[in-house]
Amino acid sequence: MRVIYHIPNDDLREAQRVTKEAEDAGFDGVVALENAHGPIPPLAVAALATDRIQLGTGVAIAFPRSPTIMAHAAWDLNKASNGRFYLGIGSQVKGHNERRYGIPWTPPAPRMRDYVGAVRAVWRAWEKEEPLDFHSDTYTLTLTTPNFAPRPMGLPRIPIAMSAVGPAMLGVAGEVADGVRLHPFSTRRYLAERTLAQIGKGLDRGGRDRKNIEVVAGAFMAVGADEEAVAKMREYIRFRISFYCSTRSYWRVLELHDLMELGEKLRPMPAQGRWDEMAAMIPDDVLDLFATVGTYDTIAKKIEDRYSGLVDSLSLFIPTDTPPGPLGEILQDIQKIPTPFQKHDPGW
């Protein structure tokens, strides 16, 4: 099992320092998020400071960037890291696309299928030095002149991982993506009964095998050297869980566990500014449904119990001020957990 750490995206010097620390600690990969700051610049400086660790966007918002713009950014990061980059992309929701990015909204699942195909078509044209000729319902790309086409890299194809929550997007990920990045607001039961079932349907449509897609679980984890440190992390995670419980987009999980009443109680509270009250409404048994909790000497076994046989990588959702170095104590035990994923398709 691979373990992925989130680096800061608001300070390039810190992004570079933390990535190097994560590499030294033994993490398999790092990702940079897209929120108040973008994911591309921190990964660029991280690429120059490291030699082994995988670098990824977790995620870059797709639709506001044309496929060609995204292809260029990914290409340059892959070259700078000598083939260590993977592209994580997400659709964001309708309101953000229309009101924050100012672009029209269309059904996201078929559009994302077209987007992945378009990015790969651009990469193939560059790597193989062949004409670009991509046609889909959403994108038509037929022009790439020498002045705008980078030289071939001679490296394996860049993997594309899609973020997915709903059934349609999970199915598209299974059909066309190299990986699927799952939301941390999930449970073992939901993962096994709902999420993987939808990914499996997509794999069947695409004639693909589970061993060739990497399932990356966003993992709420409260871990520390002692119970006091664990308790501090629990409260951070309790608040995060309360926020997602209040958001209807994530209520499929609550429905499966007969927790809809909790969601209804929490739903009006963010708009009312009642942030401090929300975490107190998440009891310990609900927290334990969504989070893996334990000290350094117990956490690996608990992670194995929760995720073994289901996912291939853990993308840690932990407090942003948690340094990666001390977590190195637990990585080797987690990395020994066997996973279904074997390898990405390296062909362009």
N, C-alpha and C positions, 0 to 999 in steps of 0.2 A: 504494500500500500504506500502511495506517495503522499507527502505532507507538504502543504503549500502555505506560505506566510504572506500576509498583506503588508506591503511597504507604504510609507507615507507618500502622498502625491503633492503636498503643499510646500515642500522644501526640497529642492533638487540635491543639495548637499546631504541632507538627512536620508533621502531615498538611496543615494549611493552608499552611504555608510551602513545603513540598515541592511541593504541587500548583501553587502560583503559579510556582515555579521551573520546573516541567515545562511549564507553559503558555508561559512566556517563552522556553524553549528550543526550542519548536516541536513538542512532542509532540501527537498527535491526541487522546489520551485518557489517563485514569488509572483504575486500579481499586484498591479496597480489599479485602483478603482477609478471610475469617472463619476465625480460628484461636484463639489465646489471647484475642483481642479481636474485637469485631464490626465489620462493614463500614459500618453506617449512620451512626454519629456522625461518623467522619472525613470522609465524603462531604458531610455537612450543612455542616460548617465550610468545606470546600473549595469548595462551591457559592457561598458568600458572598464568597470571596476571588478568584474568577476570572470571566471573561466569555466565553471561547471554548471551552475544552477540554471534551471529553466526560467524564462521570463515570459510573462503573459499579461494581457489586458483582462481585467476581471470585473466588468467587461467594458468594451468601447461601444458606445451607442451607434447602431448601424445606420438607420434610415436618414439622419441628417447629413451623413457623409456619403457621397456617391461611392459605388463599388470601386471605382478607379482610385479615388482619394484614399480609401481604406487600404487598397492593395499597395499603394506607394508607401504608406506609413509602415505597414507590416513588413514589406520587402526590405526597407532600410533598417528596421530593428533586427530582422533576421540576419542581414549581412553584418551588422555591427556586433552581433553576438555569436557569429559563426555557426548559425543554425540552431540556436537555443530558444528561439521565440515561438510562441504559439498565440494565435489570435482568438481571443474570447469576445464574442459580440452578443448584443442584446437589443431588443426592439424598443424598450421603454413603453410606457402606456400612452393612450390616445391624448390625454390632456397635456402631457409634456411635449409630445410631438407637435401638436397644433399650437399650443400657447407659449411654450418655451423655445422651441426650435423653429416654429413658423412654417411647418411643412404639412401637406395634406395627409390625412390618415386613411389607410386602406387596410383590409384584413391582414394582420401581421404574419400569420403562419405561411400562407402562400408567397407573400412578399419576401419573407426570410429565406424560403427555399430558392427563390430567384436570386436573391442577394448572394448567397453562398456560391451558387453556380457562376454568377457574374465575376465575383472576386477570383475564383479559381480560373476562369477563362482568361482573365487579364494576366494572372501569374503564368499560365501556360504559354501564352503568346510571347511573354518576355523570356521565359526560360528556354523555350524551344525555338525562339526567333521565327515564329510563324504568324500568319495573319490572324487578327482578332475578328471573330465572327460569332458573337453570342446574341441569341434572341430568346426572350421570354415574355410573359405577359406584362412584366414590370420594367424590364431593362432591355435595351438594344444597344450593343457595343460593337462597333465595326472599325474603329480607327485607333491605331497606335503607331505613330511615326517614329523614326530612329531618334529624333531629338527628345522624345518623351518616354522612350522605352529604356529602362536600365539594362545593363549587360547581364547575361546569365550568371547565376551564382554557383552552379555546380553542387548544390546542396539538396537534401530531400525536401519534398513539398511541405510548406508551412501548415501545421494542423489548424483547423478551425473548430472551436468549441462554441456552442450556442447556449445562452442562458434560457431556461424554460421553466414555466410553472404550470400552465394549463395543458389539457390533453392534446390540443392541436399542435402546439409548439413542441411538446415532448415527442410527438409522432414525427414531426419534420426533422428534429434532431436525430432521431433514430434512423431516419431514411437517408440523410445526406451529410451529417456532420461527423467530424472525427471525435468530438467529445460533447458532453452535455453538462453544463454547470447548473446545479440544483440550488434552490433557495434554502437557507438554513432553517427556515420555519417548516420543519417536517418531523416525522417520527419514523421509527423503524417499520411500524405497520403500514403507514401511508406509503413509504418508500417501496416496500415489497408488494403491496396489493394494488396500488394505483400508478405510481410513477414509473416503475420498471415495466409494468404491463403496457403502458402507452408507448414507451420507448421500444418495447418489443414489437409492437404492431408496426412501427416505422421501420424497424430492421427488416421485418418480413416484406414490407412493400419494396424496400430497396434491395432485397436479395442479399442482405448483409448478415454478418455474424457478430454476436455479442463481444467476442474477443477483440474486435477491431474498433470498438468505441469506448472511450474512457468516460466513465460516470464519476463526476466530481461533486462530492457532497459538501455543501456549505455547512460547517459543523460548529454549532454552539458548544463551547467547551469551557468549563470552569475547572481550572487545574492550577496547582501551586505546590510549593515545597511542604506546606503544612496546612492544617485546617483553617487557620486564620486567612491565609492567602486565597484558599478556595472559596471561603465565605465572601470575600470581597468581589471575586469574579462572579459568584452566583447572583449578586445584586445587580451587577451590570447586565447580565444576561436576562434576569427577571424583567428589567425594564424593556429590553429589546423584544422579548416575547410578548409583553403587554401591548406594545405598539402594533405588532403584526396581528395579534388577536383583534385589534380594533379596526383592521382594514379588511373590507369585504373580499378583496381579491384573493385573500389567503384562507377563506373560510371553508374550502373543501376539506382541509385538514381537521378543522374543528367539527365539521359535520360527521366525519368518520368516527371521531371519538366522543360523540354526543356532548360537545362543548359549545353548541351554538348560543346557549343562554349567556355564557361568558362573553362571547363576541358581541352580542347585542348590548350588554351592559357597558362594555368598553367603547363601543363605536362612537358615541357623541363626545367622549372626553377630550380627544385631541383638539377639536374645534372650540371646546370650552376652556382650553388652556390648563386642564387638570392633570398635567404631566406627573406631578408628584404622587397623585393618588393611584395612578394606573398600575405601577409595579406592585403595590400592596394587594391588588386584586388577583395576582397570580400565585396560587398556593404551591407548596413544594411539589406535590404530586404532578401538577401540570408542568412545572419547570423541568422535572425529571423526564417527562415525556419527550421534551424537545432538546434537552441538553445532556451532555455527558459530563459527569461531575466526579472528581477524585483527585487525590494527591499524586505526585509523580510516580510513586511505587504501585499505584492501583489503576491508573488511567488507561494504560495500554489494554489490559484485559477487558475493561468496560467498553472501550472503542471496538475491540474485536467482537464482543457480544452484540453491539448495536449495528455494526456495519459489515461484518464478515460475510462474504459471498454476495453482497449487494452492490457495493461501490468500490471504486479503484483508487480514489484520491480524496483527501480531506483538505478543504480550504478553510482555515481556522478563522472563525469569527470570535475574536477575543478583544478585550480592551485595547485601544490603540496605543497605549503607553506600555504594553507588555513587550519587553525586549526579547529578541529571538534566542539569545545565547543560552539562558538557563533552560529553555525548552529542549535544547539538545539532549538533555538527560533522558527524555522519553522517546525520542525519534526512532532509535534503533529497534525498539520493541514493536512500535507501530509498523515500521517498514517491513517487518517480517511477516505481517499478515498477508496471506495469499489473496489474489484478486482475479476476477474473470478476464480483465483486459490484458492483452498481450502486446500489441503494437499497432501503430497507425500505418495506413497505406502510404508509403513514401513517394509514390509516383506522381508526377505533375499532370 
